[in-house]
Amino acid sequence: MTTPVLLLIILAVVVVLGAGIALIVGRGRKELPPPSELDRVTEEVIEHPEHPEPHLEDEEPVAPVSTIERPEAPQGRLVRLRARLARSQGSLGKGLLAVLSRSTLDDDAWEELEDTLLAADVGVTATDELVANLKTRVRVEGINDPAAAKAALREELVGLINPSFDRTLVDTGADGKPGVVLVVGVNGTGKTTTVGRLARVLVAEDKTVVLGAADTFRAAAADQLQTWGERVGVPTVRGPEGGDPASVGFEAVQRGIADGLDVVLVDTAGRLHTKSGLMDELGKVKRVIEKQAPVTEVLLVIDATTGQNGLTQARVFGEVVDVTGIVLTKLDGTAKGGIVIAVQRELGVPVKFVGLGEGADDLAPFDAEEFVDALLS
């Protein structure tokens, strides 16, 4: 075979191979989508990954908007709760007014007035003071009709409850840090429910809130608190059951600072005031929290139906954590409204909130004059 013929054969093979390669490459290009389609597919993969990134352990799921409840407007809540307070405390007011409406206020009448006040848990010292002041006013002012007697009684009761107390919830921290509210008390007083209701009150005031579930001992306490949080759309920081409550409080405040929130509400486990070890632990919770930010408010929750036993609780808790305010729960379940006077005098701090029912919005700021008006209505 001559050289020219070999060259022609090699040239033909090269041409055929080149055409085949071009055909293969062309087919490959036709299978790719146009650039705009490729971009669309890429965006879908990014927005809807097959294996999404897991949430961080300390992230709280945000409740769907449809499940978040707006708390009742403050004005409507106060009107409703005022009426409920009048119903529960009406018997005390009627008993007092019945005595003062008599034509003659003799020793028996004054003794009956004292008995009525003592039965309502006003306390011995406060009762003696009130009766002595009323006797003086009746004699000096010549009070001899029921309307004037009622007015005098109202003024003396308001004075005993001390309207000069600042009953504002201290929920604002310093230096840009959140206010920290620590809620304490014995078992069964309704601390967790109080924390949830307070969260609703603060959300209604357009405050941003985080809850700290530092009750790590009671079964399902953290679940209960988280449910409250989800209802009003606020996060809950929680730890393992049986874990260190101080660390949960610490992390809750840390979360509040990091997220720039207004208020941290910390729920604590119920503890008997007679157990010194548990009371010491409560002091530790407060100290550890304050490594992050000062505690601006310590609310002691007292069951109003416990009467004078609540005073003993108040005294011990006040020694351990420096109580700054009182929440009286279940006030609608007792006619012994005098506990308001007694517990304030025992601790020297104001009643700031009262619980008057089982509903989510059944917590109201305490007002001395409204309370007395409810007694005497």
Beta strands, then each sheet from edge to edge (+ up, - down):
strand 1: 179-184
strand 2: 209-214
strand 3: 236-238
strand 4: 263-268
strand 5: 297-303
strand 6: 325-329
strand 7: 351-355
strand 8: 363-365
sheet 1: 3+ 2+ 4+ 1+ 5+ 6+ 7+ 8-
end
